[in-house]
Amino acid sequence: MDVARARALPPRTRGRGQGSDPPGSNPSRETATPRDHVYRKSELVGSSRESVSRAIETAIEQASQTIRHVEWFEVTEIRGHVQNGKVGHYQVAMNIGFPVDDD
C-alpha cells in the first residue's frame, strides 16, 4: 500500500490488512468514555522554605480548599529567592485543572 493511500485510510484500516486492528489494541476503548470533559485552568504560585515539592503541595492543598475537584497540575516555572547566599524560598508557578460543572 502506498503512503498517500495509507494516510487517507482511517486508523483502524492501516496495518496488516483491511479492517484489522493493531495487535493488543482495543477499538472499543476509544468510545468507552461515558462523556467528554471540559476543564478550566488556573495559574498558581506556591512557595516553601523547604523544597520545590512542598511548594507544589502547599499551593494545591490551599487551592483545593476553595476550588472543587482539582484533578491535575503542570509546573510551568521554578524560581526562588536567595537570602545571604542560600535559598530562602522555592517558588513554583503551575497551572491546575479542574472540571467545569455541568450545572
Secondary structure, DSSP 8 states (H G I E B T S, - for coil): --HHHHHHS-GGGSSSSTT---TT--GGGGG--SS---EEEEEEEEEESS-HHHHHHHHHHHHTTTSTT--EEEEEEEEEEEETTEEEEEEEEEEEEEE----
